[in-house]
Amino acid sequence: MENKKKALGKGLEQLFSASVIDFDNFEKDIVNSSSKDTIEINIDEIRSNPYQPRKTFDMETLNELASSIKEYGIIEPIIVKKSIKGYELIAGERRTKAAKLAGLTTIPAIIKDFNDQEMMEIALIENIQREDLNPIDEATSINNIIKLRGYTQEEFAQKFGKSRTYVTNILGLLKLPDDVKKLVEKKNISMSHARVLSKLEDDERVSNLAKKIITDEISVHELEQMVSTDTSIKPKNSPKKNPQELAYRLYENILIDKLNTKVKISNKKMEIYFDDKKDLENILDKLNIKVEDE
């Protein structure tokens, strides 16, 4: 444990040196490495982590968490840093917001003295695996981690349990015009729609298409067809595809989103890629396929 304390006090190097980031335990490790007890602090004295990449929070899931907190309380303390005026959140922003919705005035917390880079790294890591994180905030978090740590997309994909295809596709969303990014953040258009739009060069055309997706309720398949047949749209290095290929691309995109790995469909054959046994087990689990151990 002593080594872990030192590692967590030196920029979370132990966490990042692992071949795969241990999301399930990293926050618990931070709490366990603290020599201080959990204390109750006033929620009104807490302000958000200034490096928090998440800009939007899903109110439905926050209300669900608030209901759980009303019934069971706060199971795991938040992590904060003492500041000149009150505290800065390091990890646990959703819990803090939900606790406030639940009517709590105080919240259990661990005080840690992290520096600015450590606060940024923790905020980014905490967000990347959150299911309710919108695609734009996730893309921003991934991009910041890659820049901060000097990773290639391949290295990031391996460490964070993502497929290279997924990382490439989601980072492509950052090329979208700001107005379209806002539509993705608000879930007015899906990530699959946004991925198609991100491959186009003309920002004005992308914005117009995004509005059309909403007003005309255009499906991803229909959008793929529009992009491939409309000569006024300039795809980025994307040759025209026949209707069958367009259908395959649609199914591939759906499976990529669901399985978080590369999928290839062609000639009545489907290929699902995986890196190792654990990756395969995760894919089977997402497909609700149970394999009994021998």
MITORFI-239706 format. One record per residue (C-alpha): residue in one letter; x, y, z. Coordinates in steps of 0.05 Angstrom, whole numbers, plus 32768, in hexadecimal, padded with zeros to 4 digits. Layout:
<martors>
AXYZ/...
</martors>
This chain:
<martors>
M800080008000/E803A802F800F/N8051802B7FC6/K800B80397FAF/K800880777FDB/K804880917FBD/A803380827F77/L7FF080A47F7E/G801580E07F9B/K804280E57F5F/G801380F37F26/L7FED80B17F26/E8027808F7F03/Q8014804B7F1E/L7FCF80517EFE/F7FEB80677EBA/S802480357EBA/A7FF37FFB7EBA/S7FE87FD97E77/V7F9D7FE57E7F/I7F80801D7EAA/D7F5B80007EE7/F7F1D802C7EE6/D7EF880037F19/N7F2A800E7F50/F7F50804F7F41/E7F23807C7F6B/K7F2280497FA4/D7F6E80467FA1/I7F7180927FA9/V7F42808F7FE5/N7F6880548004/S7FAB80787FFB/S7F9380B18027/S7FAB80B1806F/K7F7080DF8081/D7F2B80C98095/T7EEC80DA806F/I7ECD811B8086/E7E8B813E8079/I7E9181808053/N7E5E81B4803E/I7E4681A97FF7/D7E4181F47FEC/E7E8C81FA7FF9/I7E9D81CC7FBE/R7EAC81E47F78/S7EB681BB7F39/N7EFA81A17F24/P7F1381D97EF6/Y7F2E81A37EC8/Q7EEB817E7EC4/P7EE0816F7E79/R7E96815D7E82/K7E6B81997E70/T7E2681797E73/F7E05814A7EA5/D7DCA811D7E97/M7D9381347EC6/E7D6E80F27EC2/T7DA980C97EDB/L7DBA80FF7F0F/N7D7380FB7F2A/E7D7880AE7F2C/L7DB980B57F53/A7D9980E97F81/S7D6080B77F90/S7D9380817FA0/I7DB980B17FCE/K7D7880C27FF3/E7D6D80798000/Y7DB3805F800C/G7DDE809C8018/I7E2380A97FFA/I7E4880667FF6/E7E8B80807FDE/P7EA980C37FF4/I7EBB80F87FC1/I7F0381107FBA/V7F12815A7FC2/K7F4D81897FC8/K7F4E81C27FFA/S7F4E82067FD8/I7F50824E7FEF/K7F0582507FF2/G7EE8820C8003/Y7EF981CF7FD9/E7F0681BB7F91/L7EE981797F79/I7F1A81457F60/A7EEB810B7F57/G7EA081017F64/E7E7D813B7F41/R7E3F81127F30/R7E3980FB7F78/T7E3F81437F90/K7E0A815D7F60/A7DDC81237F70/A7DE6812D7FBB/K7DD181757FB3/L7D93815F7F8C/A7D84812E7FC5/G7D8381687FF6/L7DC48158801A/T7DEC81938036/T7E2C816B8045/I7E5081338022/P7E8681018038/A7ECA8112801A/I7F148102801A/I7F43813D8015/K7F8081327FE8/D7FB681637FD3/F7FBC81557F89/N7FDF81857F59/D7FBD81A27F1B/Q7FD5816C7EEB/E7FBE81357F19/M7F7A81567F21/M7F73815A7ED5/E7F8881117ECC/I7F5780F77F00/A7F1D81217EE4/L7F2B81067E9E/I7F3180BE7EB4/E7EF380C17EE0/N7ECA80D97EA5/I7EE180AC7E6C/Q7EBE806E7E86/R7E7D80907E9A/E7E4380747E71/D7E1B80B57E75/L7E5480DF7E59/N7E4080FE7E17/P7E6D80EE7DDB/I7E8A81347DD5/D7EA081377E1E/E7EBC80F17E17/A7EE281047DD8/T7EFD81427DFC/S7F1481177E37/I7F3580E47E0A/N7F58811A7DE1/N7F71813C7E20/I7F8D80FB7E3E/I7FB080EB7DFC/K7FD081307DFB/L7FE081327E45/R800180ED7E46/G801D80EE7DFF/Y7FF880AF7DEB/T7FEB80987DA4/Q7FA380857D96/E7FB9803C7D97/E7FDA80437DDB/F7F9D80667DF8/A7F6E80317DDC/Q7F977FF97DFC/K7F9D801B7E40/F7F5580317E45/G7F347FF27E29/K7F1A80127DE9/S7F207FFC7DA2/R7F4C80257D74/T7F10802F7D45/Y7EE6804A7D7E/V7F1C807B7D93/T7F2680947D4B/N7EDC809C7D40/I7ECD80C17D80/L7F0980F07D78/G7EED81007D33/L7EB181217D55/L7EDE81597D6D/K7EE481717D24/L7E9981807D21/P7E8181C87D21/D7E7081E37D67/D7E2581E67D59/V7E25819D7D45/K7E4E81897D82/K7E1881A97DAD/L7DE3817F7D8B/V7E0C81407D9B/E7E1581567DE3/K7DC9815F7DEA/K7DBD811C7DC8/N7D95813E7D91/I7DBE81157D60/S7DDF80D27D6E/M7E2980C27D6F/S7E1F80977D31/H7E0180D37D0C/A7E3A80FE7D25/R7E6E80CD7D0E/V7E5480D17CC7/L7E53811D7CCA/S7E9A811F7CE6/K7EB581027CA5/L7E9C813E7C7C/E7EC5817D7C6E/D7E9181B47C64/D7E7E81CF7CA9/E7E4181F47C8E/R7E2781B67C6B/V7E34818D7CAB/S7E0B81BE7CD4/N7DD281BD7CA1/L7DD281717CA0/A7DD1816E7CEC/K7D93819A7CED/K7D74816F7CB6/I7D8181307CDF/I7D56814D7D16/T7D1E816D7CEE/D7D1681347CBC/E7D2880FC7CED/I7D5D80E17CBE/S7D79809D7CD2/V7DC4808D7CD0/H7DB880617C93/E7D9580997C6E/L7DCC80C97C81/E7E0180997C66/Q7DDB80967C25/M7DD480E27C21/V7E1E80EB7C2D/S7E3280B77BF8/T7E0280D07BC1/D7E00811C7BCC/T7E37813A7BA1/S7E33817B7BC8/I7E4F81577C05/K7E99814A7C06/P7EAB810E7C31/K7EF2810C7C4B/N7F1680D87C20/S7ED880AD7C1D/P7EC7808A7BDB/K7E7E807E7BC8/K7E5F803F7BE3/N7E2880147BC6/P7DE7800A7BEE/Q7DFE7FC77C0A/E7E3F7FE47C23/L7E19801D7C43/A7DED7FEC7C68/Y7E2B7FC67C80/R7E4B80077C99/L7E0B80177CBF/Y7E0C7FD37CE2/E7E577FD97CEF/N7E4D801C7D10/I7E1580027D3D/L7E407FC77D52/I7E7E7FF27D5D/D7E55801F7D8C/K7E397FE37DB1/L7E777FB87DB6/N7EAC7FEF7DB9/T7ED97FCA7D88/K7EE77FC57D3E/V7EB37FA17D15/K7EB67F8F7CCA/I7E7B7F767CA1/S7E837F5F7C59/N7E707F267C2B/K7E3F7F057C5B/K7E757F057C91/M7E7D7F2D7CD1/E7EC07F357CF5/I7EC47F4E7D3C/Y7F0A7F607D53/F7F267F587D9A/D7F6A7F617DBA/D7F6C7F2B7DF0/K7F427EFB7E19/K7F287F317E47/D7F147F5C7E0B/L7EEF7F207DED/E7ECC7F137E2F/N7EB57F5C7E31/I7E997F567DEA/L7E737F167DFC/D7E587F377E3A/K7E3D7F717E11/L7E1C7F3E7DE3/N7DFD7F1C7E20/I7E227EDC7E0F/K7E347EB47E4D/V7E6E7E837E49/E7E747E507E81/D7EBA7E457E9B/E7ED47E007E90/
</martors>
